[in-house]
Amino acid sequence: MFNFFSNQTESNSVPVPDPVFATEKELLLHVIENEIDTFTKSKTYSKHALPEWKSQYSEKKDYVNRNAVWENDRDLILELAKTSDDKEILRAIYDNHRDGFLLRYISDRLYPELYLNVNLPDDLVDNYINSPFFPGEASCYGNYRLSSMLKVGFNSTLNTKIQKRIDKIDSEERKKKADKTKNKLKAFLITASATKSVLKGNSIDDVVEASITEDVDEEVLDYINKLVR
């Protein structure tokens, strides 16, 4: 796609070559490394790119408008993350933008989908597999992201690693759910046992002292408070 990367900025058309960036790749790396925009859309690429460079990119359509992906730097980076086959470009996006962009109009993060690019170097795929979830990302979506990676077409070694990571997340989530259920049941049984003891004529104060001991942890106490509200 990016056959202009190594070409010098020589063109028979106007405007004359930009003296700041000798090649498109140089310009793209500059944009990727310096684009920190979240609220205002920077347009460094649009300002410096030659027309033939811009002509490589298809248009994108949102809910209202149709725009070229190069019109603002944020959208261009998102496009490159999905389509580029240049390892240096992909590594630059990973190093600078794997935490994504904060979009004001939806108050959420939109991540460059590098992990769905079949051209991503193996070591970066491995990093995505083993890294913590993105900031604010629920484990269920993290699992969905990993499941989506299985469909990309990475090699069998990477696919095996991805599946093992998915299985580990599933196991950890099940353990969390089991532990929470045990604490809920423990709180219920403590409450039921205490009630039964009081009904048998034992002192309420004595039953409370016997039930709420140092062995009862904070989470169980919270559940008991919810049960007796």
C-alpha positions in Angstrom: 0.0 0.0 0.0 2.7 2.4 0.9 4.9 2.3 -2.2 5.7 6.0 -1.8 7.5 5.5 1.6 11.0 5.6 0.2 10.4 8.0 -2.7 11.8 11.4 -2.5 9.4 14.3 -2.6 9.8 14.9 -6.3 6.7 15.5 -8.2 5.8 17.0 -11.6 2.7 18.5 -10.0 2.2 21.5 -7.8 2.9 22.1 -4.9 6.6 21.8 -4.9 8.2 19.1 -2.7 7.9 19.9 1.1 11.4 20.7 2.4 10.5 19.3 5.9 9.8 15.6 5.0 11.8 13.9 2.4 9.6 10.8 2.2 6.1 9.8 3.1 7.4 7.4 5.7 9.3 10.1 7.4 6.1 12.2 7.6 4.0 9.3 8.8 6.5 8.4 11.6 6.5 12.1 12.6 2.7 12.1 12.8 2.5 8.8 14.8 5.2 9.9 17.3 3.7 13.4 17.8 0.0 13.0 17.5 -1.4 13.3 21.0 -4.7 14.9 20.0 -7.9 13.8 21.7 -10.1 16.9 21.5 -8.8 18.8 18.5 -8.0 17.0 15.3 -4.4 17.7 14.2 -3.8 17.8 10.5 0.0 17.5 10.1 -0.2 14.8 7.4 -2.8 16.8 5.4 -0.6 19.8 5.5 2.6 18.2 4.4 1.7 15.2 2.2 1.9 15.3 -1.6 -1.3 14.7 -3.6 -0.1 11.3 -4.8 0.5 10.1 -1.3 -3.1 11.1 -0.3 -4.5 9.4 -3.3 -3.5 6.0 -1.8 -6.1 6.1 0.9 -9.8 5.3 0.6 -12.6 7.4 2.0 -14.3 6.5 5.3 -17.9 7.3 6.2 -19.3 8.1 9.6 -23.0 8.6 10.5 -23.1 11.9 8.7 -20.1 12.6 6.5 -17.7 11.0 4.1 -14.1 12.0 4.5 -10.7 10.8 3.4 -8.8 9.0 6.2 -5.8 11.3 5.8 -7.9 14.5 6.6 -6.9 14.3 10.3 -4.0 12.5 11.9 -6.0 10.5 14.4 -8.1 8.8 11.7 -5.0 8.1 9.6 -3.3 6.4 12.5 -6.3 4.2 13.0 -6.3 3.3 9.3 -2.6 2.5 9.3 -3.0 0.3 12.3 -5.5 -1.9 10.4 -3.9 -1.9 6.9 -0.1 -1.1 7.0 2.4 -3.8 6.3 5.4 -1.7 7.2 6.9 -3.1 10.5 8.5 0.3 11.5 5.1 2.0 11.1 3.4 -0.7 13.1 6.0 -0.6 15.9 5.7 3.2 16.1 1.9 2.9 16.5 2.3 0.3 19.2 4.9 2.4 21.1 2.9 5.6 21.0 -0.8 4.7 20.7 -1.6 1.3 22.1 -3.6 3.0 24.8 -5.8 4.5 22.2 -7.5 7.9 21.8 -10.0 9.5 24.1 -13.0 10.6 22.0 -14.9 13.5 23.6 -18.2 12.8 21.8 -18.6 9.2 23.2 -16.4 9.6 26.4 -14.7 6.3 25.6 -11.5 5.0 24.2 -11.0 4.0 20.6 -7.9 1.8 20.2 -5.9 1.4 17.1 -6.7 -2.2 16.2 -3.1 -3.3 15.6 -3.9 -6.7 17.2 -6.2 -7.4 14.1 -3.4 -6.7 11.6 -2.0 -9.9 10.1 1.2 -8.1 9.4 2.0 -7.3 13.0 5.4 -8.7 14.0 5.3 -11.8 16.2 6.8 -10.2 19.2 4.1 -7.5 19.2 1.4 -10.1 18.9 3.0 -11.8 21.9 2.9 -8.5 23.8 -0.8 -8.1 23.1 -1.5 -11.6 24.3 0.3 -11.3 27.6 -0.2 -7.6 28.5 -2.9 -6.5 31.0 -6.1 -5.3 29.5 -6.4 -1.8 28.1 -7.2 0.9 30.7 -10.9 0.7 31.6 -11.3 -2.4 29.5 -13.6 -5.1 31.1 -12.2 -8.6 31.1 -15.1 -9.8 28.9 -14.1 -7.4 26.2 -10.4 -8.3 26.6 -11.4 -11.9 26.0 -13.5 -10.8 23.0 -10.4 -9.0 21.6 -8.3 -12.1 22.1 -10.9 -14.3 20.4 -10.9 -11.8 17.5 -7.2 -12.3 17.2 -7.7 -16.0 16.6 -9.5 -15.2 13.3 -6.8 -12.9 11.9 -4.6 -15.6 10.4 -1.5 -15.5 12.7 0.7 -18.6 12.7 -0.3 -21.7 14.7 2.3 -20.9 17.5 0.7 -17.6 18.2 -2.8 -19.0 17.9 -1.9 -21.6 20.6 -0.6 -18.8 22.9 -3.8 -16.8 22.3 -6.0 -19.7 23.2 -4.1 -20.4 26.3 -4.4 -16.8 27.4 -8.2 -17.0 26.8 -8.5 -20.2 28.8 -6.5 -18.6 31.7 -8.8 -15.5 31.8 -11.8 -17.8 31.8 -10.4 -19.8 34.7 -9.6 -16.7 36.7 -13.0 -15.2 36.1 -14.7 -18.5 37.2 -12.6 -18.5 40.4 -13.6 -14.9 41.2 -17.2 -15.8 40.7 -16.9 -18.9 42.8 -15.2 -17.0 45.6 -17.9 -14.3 45.6 -20.6 -17.0 45.7 -18.9 -18.8 48.6 -18.8 -15.5 50.5 -22.4 -14.8 49.8 -23.4 -18.3 50.9 -21.2 -18.0 54.0 -22.9 -14.7 55.0 -26.3 -16.2 54.5 -25.5 -19.3 56.6 -24.1 -17.2 59.4 -27.3 -15.1 59.4 -29.5 -18.2 59.2 -27.6 -19.9 62.0 -27.7 -16.9 64.2 -31.5 -16.5 63.7 -32.1 -20.2 64.5 -30.0 -19.8 67.7 -32.0 -16.8 68.9 -35.3 -18.6 68.2 -34.0 -21.4 70.5 -33.9 -18.8 73.3 -30.2 -17.8 73.3 -29.3 -14.2 74.1 -29.2 -12.0 71.0 -26.0 -10.4 72.2 -24.4 -13.7 72.8 -25.4 -15.0 69.4 -24.0 -11.9 67.7 -20.7 -12.2 69.6 -20.5 -15.8 68.6 -21.3 -15.2 65.0 -19.3 -12.1 64.1 -15.8 -13.1 65.0 -12.4 -12.1 63.7 -12.5 -14.9 61.2 -15.4 -13.3 59.4 -13.8 -11.1 56.7 -14.9 -7.7 55.5 -16.6 -9.0 52.4 -18.7 -11.4 54.4 -19.7 -8.5 56.8 -20.7 -6.5 53.8 -23.0 -9.2 52.5 -24.5 -9.7 56.0 -25.3 -6.0 56.1 -27.1 -6.3 52.8 -29.0 -9.3 54.0 -30.3 -7.6 57.2 -31.2 -4.2 55.7 
